Amino acid sequence: MSAAAVAPSKRVAVVGAGPSGLATVKELLAEGHRPTCFEQAADLGGVFRYGEDGVVWESCRLTSSAPLTAFSDFPMGPGQTGHLPVGEYVDYLRRYCTAFGVTPHLRFGTRVEAVEPHPDGGWRVRTRAANGVAEERFDAVAICSGLHQHPHVPVFPGQEGFPGTIMHGASYRRPADVAGKRVLIVGAGESGADVVAEVAEHAAETVLSLRRGVGVQKRISFGHPGDYRTSRLVHSTAQWVFQSRDPADDEKRRVYRWLCLPLVLVDKVLQLVHRAGWELLPLVRTPHADERRVNVETWRLTKRLLHESGGALAEQFGTKSDEFVRAIARGRCRRVGAIARFDGPRVQFEDGSRFDPDLVILCTGFETRLPMLDPAFGAAPRYLHTFHPEIGADLGFIGFLRPAFGAIPPLAELQARWFALLQSGSRVLPSAETMAAAIAYWTDVRASYFRPVGDRLGHLVDHTSFCDALASEIGCKPTRAALRRQSRAFRRRFYAAPFVAAQYRMVGPHAAPEVARAVIEALPVVHTPPELGYLHLRWLASRALHRVLGPAFAPKLALD
């Protein structure tokens, strides 16, 4: 019997109708609760909704592929395998709402002004809409407004005397905004990288200012989205083997290398083959000399940017497109150092270079602000980025995390499932002390995994291991027993195909094994046969080391 059948139905306020809020409404409905979702915009989609009052531009596409962005029990449509335009993704969200009865629970044009404890228990939510201000009492509240609501706009010395235009990347909409202009762009994160690439094709002159290097992954690799290589097999070793340069892990790495010396040597050989045959050879196959030059220069600049970032690709927040690097290689964009100061119409950079822009676009990210909440309630860190230890389960934060490589919606969906089960009473949070200890543990993990950026990106998580952690709380993490009941072909794709959310519908609350099976069996395996063999041996070695040497050598992704 489900929790919804034995626990009282709760009134729950959901703030924000982006992917996180929509998934939260859907999961609350599945548990028999009564959600109301407040959205200040006139339509659903959150940051993916294109409009003059939004934060995405006309040609914006998702940085994660469709299969890795889809919710666990609602696959994308036929043929949607690449990086969707934001309009197509919002259409997907609309179909999701229709399929699960979410739409009637959405209140558009309604801004949440305050969320505060109600004197009689629960929460008082004050909202403002066209018909005025209203207050309602709810048993629980899910904050789903996300990390991308408030643009971060740095102020540089002398900026007040600049005669041109300065705007945040969230205000950029279309190439006409930059046509014929000299444009300076600051930053090359996920959105910034795509803005640079588009601006460089249409502006009279484009300059990119970076204060540090960037970890860049190609959006398309060998005909498939780059994130298709994110599989359980790839993540079968202990985290510290490849994803940490923390000196505290040095001794374990030495033990691993000596005990797995043949595998380490094979890994080195595969890396050389990959660089020579799978990276460089395709670059020079084109018959056009200029295109060969651009391909090789893009490859060289990508390696240089990674070196200047201060860490390996897996150790930092990644930029999932190299098109801006190609713009530099083609001579359409010039890279300079960090801004030192503005001097009238001129910008001086720390590397000594100068530029006189007409327009400055600040792709400098967003600030996490929650003006509707008392700072004590909204303060991070939180238990698994979801619950404040001193407040408990009736105030959840869904989608306030960002994977280094991966997508937010599947993580937010897992948080939403957990939140809904807690409201039903079928799951219970640990004690405040246990949650505080877990927060300290994950803080240390982040500092170890993401040494170049972990001190300034407190919301950064490792996508695969954090999915498993949330799934363990829900009770939907796949098990070896469940896998043994599947065909050999299914098991092969489960481990070697892209890491998708459908795996978390195989078992547990609201399982949909037929959906999971259909999604996973349709996935391609993009690893080459030699690579698959090596990865399988590495997986077996990791399991053996774990059994012999203990938990410190546990594989990053291990099934119960």
WOWO-V669496 format. One record per run of one state. SS is the DSSP state (H for helix, E for strand, C for the rest). FROM is the first residue (numbers start at 0). LEN is the number of residues. If there is no record, write none. Layout:
ss=SS from=FROM len=LEN
ss=SS from=FROM len=LEN
This chain:
ss=C from=0 len=2
ss=H from=2 len=4
ss=C from=6 len=4
ss=E from=10 len=5
ss=C from=15 len=3
ss=H from=18 len=12
ss=C from=30 len=3
ss=E from=33 len=5
ss=C from=38 len=7
ss=H from=45 len=3
ss=C from=48 len=12
ss=E from=60 len=1
ss=C from=61 len=4
ss=H from=65 len=4
ss=C from=69 len=1
ss=E from=70 len=1
ss=C from=71 len=2
ss=E from=73 len=1
ss=C from=74 len=10
ss=E from=84 len=1
ss=H from=85 len=15
ss=C from=100 len=2
ss=H from=102 len=3
ss=E from=105 len=2
ss=C from=107 len=3
ss=E from=110 len=7
ss=C from=117 len=5
ss=E from=122 len=7
ss=C from=129 len=2
ss=E from=131 len=7
ss=C from=138 len=1
ss=E from=139 len=4
ss=C from=143 len=6
ss=E from=149 len=2
ss=C from=151 len=7
ss=H from=158 len=3
ss=C from=161 len=3
ss=E from=164 len=4
ss=H from=168 len=3
ss=C from=171 len=3
ss=H from=174 len=3
ss=C from=177 len=4
ss=E from=181 len=5
ss=C from=186 len=3
ss=H from=189 len=13
ss=C from=202 len=2
ss=E from=204 len=5
ss=C from=209 len=6
ss=E from=215 len=1
ss=C from=216 len=3
ss=E from=219 len=2
ss=C from=221 len=2
ss=E from=223 len=2
ss=H from=225 len=4
ss=C from=229 len=9
ss=H from=238 len=4
ss=C from=242 len=4
ss=H from=246 len=13
ss=C from=259 len=1
ss=H from=260 len=24
ss=C from=284 len=4
ss=H from=288 len=21
ss=C from=309 len=3
ss=H from=312 len=3
ss=C from=315 len=3
ss=E from=318 len=1
ss=C from=319 len=3
ss=H from=322 len=7
ss=C from=329 len=4
ss=E from=333 len=3
ss=C from=336 len=2
ss=E from=338 len=5
ss=C from=343 len=2
ss=E from=345 len=4
ss=C from=349 len=4
ss=E from=353 len=2
ss=C from=355 len=3
ss=E from=358 len=4
ss=C from=362 len=3
ss=E from=365 len=2
ss=C from=367 len=5
ss=E from=372 len=1
ss=C from=373 len=1
ss=H from=374 len=4
ss=C from=378 len=4
ss=E from=382 len=1
ss=C from=383 len=3
ss=E from=386 len=1
ss=C from=387 len=7
ss=E from=394 len=3
ss=C from=397 len=4
ss=E from=401 len=2
ss=C from=403 len=4
ss=H from=407 len=17
ss=C from=424 len=7
ss=H from=431 len=18
ss=C from=449 len=10
ss=E from=459 len=2
ss=C from=461 len=1
ss=H from=462 len=12
ss=C from=474 len=5
ss=H from=479 len=5
ss=C from=484 len=3
ss=H from=487 len=9
ss=C from=496 len=4
ss=H from=500 len=5
ss=C from=505 len=7
ss=H from=512 len=9
ss=C from=521 len=7
ss=H from=528 len=21
ss=C from=549 len=1
ss=H from=550 len=3
ss=C from=553 len=7
